[in-house]
Each structure stands twice: as C-alpha cells, then as structure tokens.
Amino acid sequence: MVDNEKKIQEYRNKLNKINKNIRNLKKPKDISFNNYFGLFLTFFILSILFFFIIWPIIVHICLSILYFLCVFAEGNTSLDDNFRIFDEIVEKNSWLASIAWDYWKVTLMILFIILISFIILKFRIDQVYNRNIETTKYYLTKLKIEYKEKLDKALKEFEKEQERKRKEFEAQQKAKGLVKFIDNLGNEKWGTPKQIKKWKEIEIGLNNNFANLTGYQFEELIAELFARMGYKTKVTPKSGDYGVDVIAMDKEDIIAIQCKKLKDGINVSNRDIQRARGSMDFYNANKCIVVTNQDFTIQAKEQARRTKNTEIWNKRILHEMIRRYFIDKD
C-alpha cells in the first residue's frame, strides 16, 4: 500500500517535471531568408559608403603622405621634379597602384563572401536548432505519455486496494452489529442503531434549524452540548431564571448561557446581551454566552464585542459545535 502511494507520488513528480521542461522549450524559430535580407542590405549599403567615399579619401591621404616623403627623401624643391619622382616611384612599384585603386574591390568581394557564408551558416544553425527543439519535444511528449500510463495503472491498483479494504472494513463493522451513517456533508461514520437514531435526529435538527424543538428542548440540547464539551451543566427553572437558561461549570469557569430559539428572520438584540450580562452576578458566573439558532443585530454584536467575557454563538457556530460534539466525536 505504502509502496503504491510512493509510486503514485513519484510518477506525479516526474510528470510535473516533464511538463515543466516542455513549457520551457523555446518556440521554434520561423526560418525565412527574408529574415536575413535586411542584414544583407544594411551591410551592402555600409560597404558602398565605405569603399566609395571613406576608402578613396584614405587612399588619397596615404598617397599625399607618400608624395611628401618622396620630396623630402630626394631633397628637390622643383614641383615638376617632385611629380616626376612620384610617378617613377608608383610606376616602379606597381603594388602601390594596386593598393591605391584595385585593393578595395578585392576587399569588398571578400567581405561579401564572408557575409553570404555567415547567412548560410546562420540559416543552417537555425534549422539544426529547430530540429533539436522538435526532437526534444517529441521525446518528452513520448516520455510523458509513458509516465501517464504508469500513473493511471498505479491509481487503478490503488483504488482496487482501497475498495478491497473498504469492503473488508464494512464486513468487520457489520459483524460487530454497527450500521453505516452518512451525514449531509457526505462524511461516513459507523455506530450502533441507538447512535444512528441520535445522529439522524441531530441531522434533522440541523436541516430544519431545530424548528422541531420547543424552547425548553432547545435549552436541553445546549446543556447536553456543553456537557459533551466537558462541563457540568444544569438547566435553570423555566421561570425566574433571570435571563439565564443553562449554567455550565468546570474547574475554572462558571458560564451563564442564554438560549434564544427564534423564527427565521428574527435576530437577537442588544437588550438580550445586556440581560444575560446582568444575570451573571446572581449565578456567580465569570463568563457569559448567548446562543441562538439565528443571528445577532449589529448593535448586539457591538455590545458583545465591547463587553468583557461575553461570547455570542449564531447559527453557523451552533451548527458547527453540534456537528462536532454530537456526530464527529460521538
């Protein structure tokens, strides 16, 4: 049983991890040569500007420097002689002319080859990247299906085991003479026929908000509730109770409890809070609780909030306490 639960948790963890990896995969890129046309065009324009404007300027500057170096080296001052010397140097050294006028063409061609190679390489890299993404996604999806099947199988085995244990448990309970009870919240509980009868009565009371009880029966119900909570309780006389219906005592507290069973739409007022508070001294109580099957007015809630050692239980709290101590803990 424990091993099966561990398997289920393990498969769930692996499925969560696989789903996370699939989500983290980047979307394959949309490969199109148009994506690189802008790069190509930009590089082409910059190359034209460089080699037709910037490069000639650089060449002329270099030739001017070379010219003045020739003049300085020969020591001639005649302008004609200087030009003649410069032409001779250029003619004797044809590579200078190549640098001056032809080298930029070769350079431009090489750069274009590099650019085209880069585009082809980039295109190829994108293809490989996308293929790897698709391949990874394919294997992750396949692995996901595999673990999903394992998880489904483990869950079915777990459910079968649970069903077997449930039937075995029910057989044991029936053998003891117990009966299954399911409350309005869907909770399952086993008890003796006497307990089942009591629980059903409690469920009926919860369903109709104790409309089937008289005021005195409601007080007895509250007294039994506090008795189940561990208090020693006593229902006060029907008359002359000074506004207190139940006294609950333990080693620390004496609680004066006023019970207000009202019709739908009627709420407890602050006057009832004041009356209950005024009766505490008569019973030597150090705490006061007003219980109702309806609700409290805004003034009553404010009165209780401002008054020390005073609690108010409305319909919601009362139903929770009744269910807890009459059914859950019975």
Secondary structure, DSSP 4 states (H G I P E B T S, - for coil): -HHHHHHHHHHHHHHHHHHHHHHHSPPPP---THHHHHHHHHHHHHHHHIIIIIHHHHHHHHHHHHHHHHHHHHT---HHHHHHHHHHHHHH-HHHHIIIIIHHHHHHHHHHHHHHHHHHHHHHHHHHHHHHHHHHHHHHHHHHHHHHHHHHHHHHHHHHHHHHHHHHHHHHHHHTT-EEEE-TT--EEEE-HHHHHHHHHHHHHHHTTTTTS-HHHHHHHHHHHHHHTT-EEEEPPSSS-TT--EEEE-SS-EEEEEEE---TT--B-HHHHHHHHHTTGGGT-SEEEEEESS-B-HHHHHHHHHSTTEEEE-HHHHHHHHHIIIIIT-
